[in-house]
């Protein structure tokens, strides 16, 4: 015992080395708890990235057994000449932007309105009701949307009774409405949920700021404009960066479920494109190339937005 | 603005008008949120042929439970319900177990691999290989297609939830774990007997997220188990009904007369679809109001920066 203590003080290098091993041994249970999960993440999140090599091979159902050939950028060349790919690109961007603008505006507005409510019970009720659609599956939501927007459904009846339209509109079957329909449905589903983060930011604003503003003669709207909105700016910027990183993810479920032959030119997104070419036509190489393009553009957008925010001296994500 | 200026003479007026207008707007919002839900319930309890005429609001026009009868007379409905429940329960338990375990390990500041593993796991939130590579992994490499396990194995861990739980654990008093350590407890015991029970609120949140995600999933059924009828989930049954009604109702209005002539059945695709919607949404509607107080804190904990 004493001998060991003396050794420790005399020759430090082996002792520190030993302490690393000892440290590892001491943390064996932490490793036991974390390394299996790390391996799981490696398999399900990192190993598929290795599949990106197929983007440079002519992989499909026939070549997958005997091994596909490397064809360089052939898949990308095909992709960039494919009309359907650019159609999907356009629709993805359009619906993402509509979601971003309307979704963000609506949830900030809702948060402001809720923040002004004095009655806790009423606030709670509104929150419980507006969070609800977030928990419904997209299949259910699209089914409900169909009930609403069908030719002789409640929306057409209401619009006709207040005289905005003369005859029923075929909302679900005309391409020009599709993007906006998706926007409306997404706002309906997520506005309450997305307002949570803004509400919690607003409740953390220092109340003395409001009092000071009131003493200075600021009315309710001026207080919202000059205290509430600056208070949520940091949250807004961080969420904006994240959303810009997700611009390539317009969603897949809603377009796939709500879309049909009549509106295909407006409903087909990049994800639907990947599904149709990859799974239904088994053109794995081409579909992976499209998916890879999507992911890479998404990462570039994320870093780009983060970079711009940094330049503008705003709160950043990364 | 002019309106506001005119009211300046009586400042107390403004403080009555705004809350009323605000309350009205929020009430309209609640109505808009609830209308489609109640409407779907109303259609599901309506006579099938009558429902095709449209115009049902918040209450059934011709009350009938035929849609539920036809739904409940089909063995596949019970089977799908069972599969949905099984996948939800098993996924939630396993996911909670693995996610909270990693969250605990990564909350220990002394842990050597903490930074490395945290980075490796958080990066997965931003980099996603995409549909096809994942499909090839699950379908070809792991051969999970057409088995029940395809619902479980790929969803046993979630990064976002890990961060939520980890943030919560870091917020717990350090002294709790420390005193247990002095008493000779190892990390496993500290986790199971001290930290895990203290995490109930955040675990309830995460359980809700995971359970809802698993219950609402339909795409994995379509991708991997479409041909196996006994592996179909409720959501997938609904998805198939939705696809057919999308095609038929969208062409033109289904002819009421044709349906009436064909007519021994009192349930139509529309009412049956609404009935499945109600059945598949019911568990969520029943559970969710009780968990609301938990998930809001969970969302805030997860924060935006993670």
Interface residues (C-beta under 8 A of the other chain):
Chain A: X23 X24 X27 X29 X30 X31 X32 X33 X34 X35 X36 X37 X38 X40 X41 X42 X43 X44 X45 X46 X47 X48 X49 X50 X51 X52 X54 X64 X110 X113 X114 X116 X117 X118 X122 X125 X126 X127 X128 X129 X130 X131 X132 X133 X135 X136 X137 X138 X139 X140 X142 X143 X144 X145 X146 X147 X148 X150 X151 X152 X153 X154 X157 X172 X173 X188 X192 X196 X197 X200 X219 X220 X221 X235 X238 X239 X242 X245 X252 X253 X257 X258 X260 X262 X271 X274 X275 X278 X279 X284 X287 X288 X291 X292 X294 X295 X299 X302 X317
Chain B: X4 X14 X15 X18 X19 X22 X23 X25 X26 X29 X30 X32 X33 X34 X35 X36 X37 X39 X40 X43 X53 X54 X55 X57 X98 X99 X101 X102 X104 X105 X106 X108 X110 X111 X112 X113 X117 X120 X121 X124 X126 X127 X128 X129 X130 X131 X132 X133 X134 X135 X136 X137 X140 X154 X156 X157 X159 X186 X187 X188 X191 X212 X215 X216 X217 X218 X219 X223 X235 X238 X239 X242 X243 X245 X246 X247 X249 X250 X253 X273 X274 X277 X280 X281 X284 X285 X288 X289 X292 X296 X299 X300 X303 X304 X305
